[in-house]
Amino acid sequence: RRARSVDEKNLETIMAIATDLEEAMRYEEAAQALQELLKTDEDNTTAAQRLRDLWLKLERWESAHDLTEKILKDGLRPEEHAREQAQLLGIKYELGRIRQSQGKRDEARHFFKGILKLEKGYIPAYIGLGESLVQDGKMKNACEFWEKAYETTANPILLHRLEDLYVELGQPEKILALYRRALNRDPANPLL
């Protein structure tokens, strides 16, 4: 802190203070220090990533989302971009899940669809989107959506969710037909 009083704009000092505060589990103060640093050096990807990680610890999903989108625009190396993209998918999923639990299903669907635009194989987004349709009483739409999702991904979790829904709807013949079609496409699959 004394070093900072000598040169308030010294980025290394601010980063060291943020590290000390984070290690002391004073996450709010560490976040403030990193925000100050980013005001001075807004292109500092390391500081932005650390701040985003603090937002995640503090469960400030919207802030983490916005910052991760900004980080992705910073011209990262391919492996860093892939890592940040995966981080963004997880944050979007959390935002969708939270909105869904709050009864804000349209907002939840927005986040789940955003995930699927970025990553066609992200199964939790398929489940979340289908669940929002079920909660809206759109059972037929949910079934159709999960069937298409299964055709796209071949993920058995979707079959299990469809099985539960068809049984709940009193239509077990539909899941049996779906299993038969799946077996015809992949007869050697022991799971099926």
C-alpha positions as CSV (number, residue, x, y, z in Angstrom):
1,R,0.0,0.0,0.0
2,R,2.9,2.3,0.7
3,A,4.3,1.6,-2.8
4,R,0.9,2.4,-4.2
5,S,0.8,5.8,-2.4
6,V,4.1,6.6,-4.2
7,D,2.8,5.7,-7.6
8,E,-1.0,5.2,-7.7
9,K,-0.9,4.1,-11.3
10,N,1.7,1.4,-11.0
11,L,-0.1,-1.7,-12.4
12,E,2.2,-4.2,-10.8
13,T,1.5,-2.7,-7.4
14,I,-2.3,-2.8,-7.9
15,M,-2.0,-6.4,-9.2
16,A,0.0,-7.4,-6.0
17,I,-2.6,-5.7,-3.8
18,A,-5.4,-7.6,-5.6
19,T,-3.5,-10.9,-5.1
20,D,-3.0,-10.2,-1.4
21,L,-6.7,-9.3,-0.9
22,E,-7.8,-12.4,-2.8
23,E,-5.5,-14.6,-0.8
24,A,-7.1,-13.1,2.3
25,M,-10.5,-14.0,0.9
26,R,-11.4,-10.3,0.7
27,Y,-12.9,-10.8,-2.7
28,E,-14.9,-7.6,-2.9
29,E,-11.8,-5.5,-2.2
30,A,-9.7,-7.5,-4.6
31,A,-12.4,-7.0,-7.3
32,Q,-12.3,-3.2,-6.6
33,A,-8.5,-3.2,-7.0
34,L,-8.8,-5.0,-10.4
35,Q,-11.5,-2.7,-11.6
36,E,-9.2,0.2,-10.8
37,L,-6.5,-1.4,-12.7
38,L,-8.8,-2.0,-15.7
39,K,-9.8,1.7,-15.7
40,T,-6.1,2.5,-16.3
41,D,-5.3,-0.4,-18.6
42,E,-8.6,-1.7,-20.1
43,D,-6.8,-4.1,-22.4
44,N,-5.1,-6.0,-19.6
45,T,-6.5,-9.5,-20.2
46,T,-4.9,-11.1,-17.2
47,A,-6.5,-8.6,-14.9
48,A,-9.9,-9.0,-16.7
49,Q,-9.6,-12.8,-16.3
50,R,-8.8,-12.5,-12.6
51,L,-11.7,-10.1,-12.1
52,R,-14.0,-12.4,-13.9
53,D,-12.9,-15.3,-11.7
54,L,-13.7,-13.1,-8.7
55,W,-17.1,-12.4,-10.1
56,L,-17.7,-16.1,-10.4
57,K,-16.6,-16.7,-6.7
58,L,-19.0,-13.9,-5.7
59,E,-21.7,-15.4,-8.0
60,R,-22.1,-12.2,-9.9
61,W,-23.0,-14.0,-13.1
62,E,-24.0,-10.9,-15.2
63,S,-20.7,-9.2,-14.5
64,A,-18.8,-12.3,-15.2
65,H,-20.8,-12.8,-18.5
66,D,-20.1,-9.3,-19.7
67,L,-16.4,-9.4,-18.8
68,T,-15.9,-12.8,-20.5
69,E,-17.5,-11.5,-23.7
70,K,-15.1,-8.6,-23.6
71,I,-12.1,-11.0,-23.0
72,L,-13.2,-13.0,-26.0
73,K,-12.9,-9.9,-28.2
74,D,-9.3,-9.3,-27.0
75,G,-7.6,-11.4,-29.7
76,L,-6.5,-14.4,-27.6
77,R,-4.4,-17.3,-28.7
78,P,-6.5,-20.3,-30.0
79,E,-6.1,-22.4,-26.8
80,E,-7.0,-19.3,-24.6
81,H,-9.9,-18.5,-26.8
82,A,-11.2,-22.1,-26.4
83,R,-10.8,-21.9,-22.7
84,E,-12.6,-18.6,-22.5
85,Q,-15.4,-19.8,-24.8
86,A,-15.9,-22.8,-22.5
87,Q,-16.0,-20.4,-19.5
88,L,-18.7,-18.3,-21.3
89,L,-20.8,-21.4,-21.9
90,G,-20.8,-22.3,-18.3
91,I,-21.7,-18.7,-17.2
92,K,-24.5,-18.5,-19.8
93,Y,-25.8,-21.9,-18.4
94,E,-25.8,-20.5,-14.9
95,L,-27.6,-17.4,-15.9
96,G,-30.2,-19.5,-17.8
97,R,-30.6,-21.8,-14.8
98,I,-31.0,-18.9,-12.4
99,R,-33.6,-17.2,-14.7
100,Q,-35.5,-20.4,-15.0
101,S,-35.6,-20.9,-11.2
102,Q,-37.0,-17.4,-10.9
103,G,-39.8,-18.2,-13.4
104,K,-38.2,-16.0,-16.1
105,R,-38.4,-18.7,-18.7
106,D,-38.1,-16.4,-21.7
107,E,-34.8,-15.0,-20.4
108,A,-33.7,-18.6,-19.6
109,R,-34.5,-19.7,-23.1
110,H,-32.5,-16.8,-24.4
111,F,-29.4,-17.9,-22.6
112,F,-29.9,-21.6,-23.5
113,K,-30.3,-20.8,-27.1
114,G,-27.2,-18.6,-27.0
115,I,-25.2,-21.5,-25.7
116,L,-26.5,-23.8,-28.5
117,K,-25.5,-21.2,-31.1
118,L,-21.9,-21.4,-29.8
119,E,-21.8,-25.1,-29.0
120,K,-24.2,-27.6,-30.6
121,G,-23.2,-30.4,-28.2
122,Y,-23.8,-28.6,-24.9
123,I,-26.3,-31.1,-23.4
124,P,-27.2,-29.0,-20.3
125,A,-28.5,-26.3,-22.6
126,Y,-30.8,-28.8,-24.4
127,I,-32.1,-30.1,-21.1
128,G,-32.7,-26.5,-19.8
129,L,-34.4,-25.4,-22.9
130,G,-36.7,-28.5,-22.9
131,E,-37.4,-28.1,-19.2
132,S,-38.5,-24.5,-19.8
133,L,-41.0,-25.8,-22.4
134,V,-42.3,-28.4,-19.9
135,Q,-42.7,-25.7,-17.3
136,D,-44.7,-23.7,-19.8
137,G,-47.0,-26.7,-20.3
138,K,-45.7,-27.2,-23.9
139,M,-45.1,-30.9,-23.5
140,K,-45.4,-31.8,-27.2
141,N,-42.9,-29.0,-28.1
142,A,-40.5,-30.3,-25.4
143,C,-40.7,-33.8,-26.7
144,E,-40.1,-32.7,-30.3
145,F,-37.2,-30.5,-29.2
146,W,-35.5,-33.3,-27.2
147,E,-36.0,-35.8,-30.0
148,K,-34.3,-33.4,-32.5
149,A,-31.6,-32.8,-29.9
150,Y,-31.1,-36.5,-29.5
151,E,-30.8,-36.9,-33.3
152,T,-28.2,-34.1,-33.3
153,T,-26.1,-35.3,-30.4
154,A,-27.0,-39.0,-29.8
155,N,-26.6,-38.3,-26.1
156,P,-28.4,-40.9,-24.0
157,I,-29.3,-38.3,-21.3
158,L,-31.8,-36.9,-23.7
159,L,-33.4,-40.3,-24.2
160,H,-33.7,-40.7,-20.4
161,R,-35.4,-37.3,-20.1
162,L,-37.7,-38.2,-23.0
163,E,-38.5,-41.5,-21.5
164,D,-39.5,-39.8,-18.2
165,L,-41.7,-37.3,-20.1
166,Y,-43.4,-39.8,-22.3
167,V,-44.2,-42.1,-19.3
168,E,-45.5,-39.1,-17.4
169,L,-47.7,-38.2,-20.4
170,G,-48.9,-41.8,-20.6
171,Q,-47.4,-42.4,-24.0
172,P,-44.7,-45.1,-23.4
173,E,-45.2,-46.3,-27.0
174,K,-43.5,-43.1,-28.3
175,I,-40.3,-43.7,-26.3
176,L,-40.3,-47.4,-27.4
177,A,-40.5,-46.3,-31.0
178,L,-37.7,-43.8,-30.4
179,Y,-35.5,-46.5,-28.9
180,R,-36.3,-48.8,-31.9
181,R,-35.2,-46.1,-34.3
182,A,-32.0,-45.5,-32.3
183,L,-31.2,-49.2,-32.2
184,N,-31.7,-49.4,-36.0
185,R,-29.2,-46.6,-36.5
186,D,-26.7,-48.0,-33.9
187,P,-27.5,-51.8,-33.3
188,A,-24.1,-52.4,-31.6
189,N,-24.7,-49.8,-28.9
190,P,-25.0,-51.7,-25.6
191,L,-26.5,-48.7,-23.8
192,L,-29.4,-48.7,-26.1
